[in-house]
Amino acid sequence: MIRYALAPRWWFMHLVVAALFVGCIKLGLWQWDAGHVVDAEDSGLGGHLRNDIYAVQWWFFGAFGLWFWTRFLRDQKVADEEWQAEAARESAESPDSLTS
């Protein structure tokens, strides 16, 4: 699986997924920090809790994106292997190989 995932055809998407993951982590950290800034207008716990939940939600989005990407690569590898097996079967069954 590692060799398949490191093929050059996936490099760009690896960079995109990595950038989105880092973005989600940074947004979660920003949301966490925003919830812990002392605000004179909102001295209650509600604002902090809401921002903390949003921060965890951003981190969950990042983890889900990584999970989805690995799942996509695994499914794509299976599809490519099936396609190669089908192409090999069709090649073996071609009319040229049947004439003997």
C-alpha positions as CSV (number, residue, x, y, z in Angstrom):
1,M,0.0,0.0,0.0
2,I,2.8,2.4,0.8
3,R,4.5,2.0,-2.6
4,Y,1.1,2.6,-4.3
5,A,0.4,5.7,-2.2
6,L,3.9,7.1,-2.9
7,A,3.4,6.9,-6.7
8,P,4.0,10.2,-8.5
9,R,0.3,10.4,-9.6
10,W,-0.7,11.0,-6.0
11,W,1.9,13.6,-5.0
12,F,-0.3,16.7,-5.7
13,M,-3.2,15.3,-3.8
14,H,-1.0,14.4,-0.9
15,L,0.1,18.0,-0.7
16,V,-3.5,19.2,-0.9
17,V,-4.7,16.8,1.8
18,A,-1.7,17.8,4.0
19,A,-2.4,21.5,3.5
20,L,-6.1,21.0,4.4
21,F,-5.1,19.0,7.5
22,V,-2.7,21.6,8.7
23,G,-5.3,24.3,8.0
24,C,-7.9,22.4,10.1
25,I,-5.4,22.0,12.9
26,K,-4.5,25.7,12.8
27,L,-8.2,26.7,12.7
28,G,-8.9,24.6,15.7
29,L,-6.0,26.2,17.6
30,W,-7.3,29.6,16.6
31,Q,-10.8,28.7,17.7
32,W,-9.4,27.4,21.0
33,D,-7.4,30.6,21.7
34,A,-10.4,32.7,20.7
35,G,-12.5,31.0,23.3
36,H,-10.0,31.7,26.1
37,V,-9.5,35.4,25.5
38,V,-10.9,37.3,28.4
39,D,-13.9,39.2,27.1
40,A,-15.6,41.9,29.3
41,E,-18.9,41.4,27.6
42,D,-19.1,37.6,28.0
43,S,-17.9,36.5,31.4
44,G,-19.9,33.3,31.4
45,L,-18.7,29.8,30.5
46,G,-21.0,29.6,27.4
47,G,-18.7,31.4,25.1
48,H,-15.7,29.3,26.1
49,L,-17.5,26.1,25.8
50,R,-18.9,26.9,22.4
51,N,-15.5,27.9,21.1
52,D,-13.9,24.8,22.6
53,I,-16.5,22.6,20.9
54,Y,-15.8,24.3,17.6
55,A,-12.1,23.8,18.1
56,V,-12.6,20.1,18.6
57,Q,-14.8,20.1,15.6
58,W,-12.0,21.5,13.4
59,W,-9.6,18.9,14.7
60,F,-12.2,16.2,13.9
61,F,-12.6,17.6,10.4
62,G,-8.8,17.3,9.9
63,A,-8.7,13.7,11.2
64,F,-11.7,12.8,9.0
65,G,-10.0,14.2,6.0
66,L,-6.9,12.0,6.6
67,W,-9.1,9.0,7.2
68,F,-11.1,9.6,4.0
69,W,-7.9,10.1,2.0
70,T,-6.4,6.8,3.2
71,R,-9.7,5.0,2.5
72,F,-9.8,6.5,-1.0
73,L,-6.3,5.3,-1.7
74,R,-7.0,1.8,-0.5
75,D,-10.2,1.6,-2.5
76,Q,-8.5,3.0,-5.6
77,K,-5.7,0.5,-5.3
78,V,-8.2,-2.4,-5.2
79,A,-10.0,-0.9,-8.3
80,D,-6.7,-0.5,-10.2
81,E,-5.8,-4.1,-9.4
82,E,-9.2,-5.4,-10.6
83,W,-8.8,-3.3,-13.8
84,Q,-5.3,-4.8,-14.4
85,A,-6.6,-8.3,-13.8
86,E,-9.5,-7.7,-16.2
87,A,-7.1,-6.3,-18.8
88,A,-4.8,-9.3,-18.4
89,R,-7.8,-11.7,-18.9
90,E,-9.0,-9.9,-22.0
91,S,-5.4,-9.9,-23.4
92,A,-5.2,-13.7,-22.8
93,E,-8.6,-14.2,-24.4
94,S,-7.9,-12.1,-27.5
95,P,-8.5,-13.8,-30.9
96,D,-4.8,-13.8,-31.8
97,S,-4.0,-16.1,-28.9
98,L,-6.9,-18.4,-29.8
99,T,-5.6,-19.3,-33.2
100,S,-3.2,-22.2,-32.9
